[in-house]
Amino acid sequence: MADPRDKALQDYRKKLLEHKEIDGCLKELREQLKELTKQYEKSESDLKAVQSVGQIVGEVLEQLTEENSLLKLQIDRDML
């Protein structure tokens, strides 16, 4: 039968390995979050730049017919 101390050490080693793996995954996810945040901030900055020159920015919500679309517009209130 295994010594309780040896079993405790084995369990401890397993937990350390699990912790190391999870820590690696967490680090990778944080890097992904940092990159996505950077991309989001750049797109927001680009959007503000377009609006600051007085252009209307929008997105197509639904294509009604070939000629008509339902749009969602974003207008800079300072330009009105």
C-alpha positions, 0 to 999 in steps of 0.5 A, a space after each residue: 500500500 502506498 505511503 500517504 506522504 508519497 500519495 500526497 506528493 504525487 497529488 501535489 505534482 499533478 496539481 502543479 502540472 495542471 496549474 502550469 497548463 492552465 496558466 499557459 492557456 490563460 496567458 495565451 487568452 490574455 494575449 488574444 484579448 490584448 490583440 482583439 482590444 487593439 483591433 477594436 480600438 483601431 476600428 473605433 478610431 477609424 470610425 471617428 476619423 471618418 465621422 469627423 470629416 462629415 461622412 455618414 457611417 452606416 451598416 446594412 441591416 436587411 436587403 429589402 429589394 435589389 435597389 432598397 435596403 434597410 440601413 442603420 446610420 450613425 451620424 456625428 451630432 456635432 456635424 448637424 
